[in-house]
């Protein structure tokens, strides 16, 4: 079952969700914190590890420019007269078999935004549902969203990232056609 997360600290998001992330923080990784990929010698012969597990890891959804609906009444959020219902993103990828796989690290961000929508969250299932009630992405940031995943082993090793997949948001509009807004103090 996929875990649910709440959004935090994102300049592209006009209204914040009132929730708590249900994901666990990742174990410390100095290379990741410095923005560097981990490298190292591959033992001979290759043993099962993050690289071999990663070879079967593929992104399923959203991919190929998939469109995420905003002001979506089906996600279980109450309606807000200015912000709408909110949105939900169902990130899915193939499961990687093996006793050495502890879980997955996921990262998603708009290329032009300062903060990610999913910031190195650790999940133990091959999926993550991000729901943000009464929040929306402003029109300026509808396009240019990317996400990726990598395997984390039980030994705390990080596999390589998958190639990024792209998605976009539909504009946030109310049934009467009005644009979703979040005036100060609303």
N, C-alpha and C positions, 0 to 999 in steps of 0.2 A: 504494500500500500504506500502510495506517495505521501511524503510529508508536506505540510503546508507552511509557507513562510509569509512574513509581513515585511513590507518595504520600510527602509529607513534612510534618511539623509540624502535625498536625491533632488537636485535642482531642476530636473526635467519633469518632476511630478508636481502638479499644481496643488494637490491636497493629500495629506498623509493618512494612512490607514491607522486606526487605533487598535493595534494588535501586537502580539509578541511572536517573534520568529520561533517556529517549532523545530528548528534545525539545531544541531550541535555545532559548536565551533570546531574548526579543524585543529589538529595537533600543530604545535609551532613548527614552522618551516621557514628558516631564515632566507633561503633562496627565493621562496615565493614572496615573502614580505619585501624583498628588495627588487621584485619584478624580474628575477632571473629564473630561468629553467634549470632544473637540476641536471647535471651531466655526470657521467662516470663510465668506467670501463665495463663492458659487458663480459661476464665470465664465459669461459669456454669449457665445455659446450654450454650453450644458453640454457639456463634453468627457468622454470616458470617464475614470472615476476611481473612488474607493472608493464614492461614492454610487450611481453607475449600476451598478457591479458588485454592490453590496449588494442591489439590487432583486431579483436572481434568487437570492439566498442564502436557503435554507429549511432548518430543522432537520428531520431525518428520524427519528432515534432517539437516545436514548429520549425519547418525548413522551407527552402525555396521561395522566400518572400511571403510566407503565410501571413494572413491578416488577423490581428487580435482585435476583437470587438470591444468597444468601450460603451459605457452606459448600458451594460448588459443586465437585464432584469432576471436572468436565469441563474445567477451565481449565488443567490441567497443573501444579498445585502439589501438593506433598507434604502429607499429612494431619498436623495437629497435634491431639493428644488433647484440648486445651482450646479452641483457637482455630478448629479446623476447617481447611478447605482455603483459604478466602479468597473473593474475589469478583472479577468482571471486568465492566467497563462498556464497551460499544461505542458511542461517540459518533459519529454520522454526520450529515452535512449535504450539501446539493447543491453540486456543484463550480461555480465561477464561471469562465467562459471569459475569456480575454484575456491579452495579453502583459504587461499592467500589474499583474497579480495575482501577488504573491510568495508568499502563503500566507494563513493564517488565525490569528486569536487566539481561544483558547477559555478560558472561565471557568465553573467549576461550584462550587456551595457550598450547604450547608444554610442556610436562612434564620436559624436560631438558633445556628449554630456560629460560633466565632471565626475559624477558618481554612478556606479553600476546599480542596476535593479536587483541583481543577485551577486553578492560580493563574496566569492570563495566559500560558499556554504557547503557543508558536508552532509550528505544523505546516504543512507545505507540501502536504499531501493533505487531501481533504475527509472526514477521519475521524481518530479517536484512540481507541485501545484502552487503557484503564487497568486493569491487573491488579495486585491486591495479595494476595500469598500469605500465608496464616495470619493474616489481618487480618479484622476485622469492624466493622460499625457497630453501636453499642449501641442497645438498643431505644428509648431516649429520642430518638434522631435518625433513626429509620426514615423519617419523612415530612418533607416540606418541602424537598426538593432541587430546585434550579433550575440551568439552564445556558444559555449563550448563546455566540454566535460572531460575529466580524466579520472583514471582509477587511482584509488588509494589502497595500498596493501595493509595487511595486519601488522607488518613491520614498520609502518609509517612512511613507506616509500611512495613517491608520486610518479605516475606514468606520464607520458607525453600527452599534451592536449589533443583532442580531436580537431579536425579542421572546423572552422567556425561555420555556423548555419545562420542565415539571415531571416528576419521577420520584420513586420511593420504593424503599426496600430491604425485602426480606422479612426477617423475624426470623432470626437465626443460631441454628440448632438442630442438634444432633447427631442421628444416626439413632435413638438411644434417647430422644429428646425433651429431653435436657439442654440448657440454655442455654449458648452459647459464653461462655467467660470468659477473662480475661487477668489472673490474679493478679500482684501485684508479683514481679518476678524470674523470670517464666515465659517 
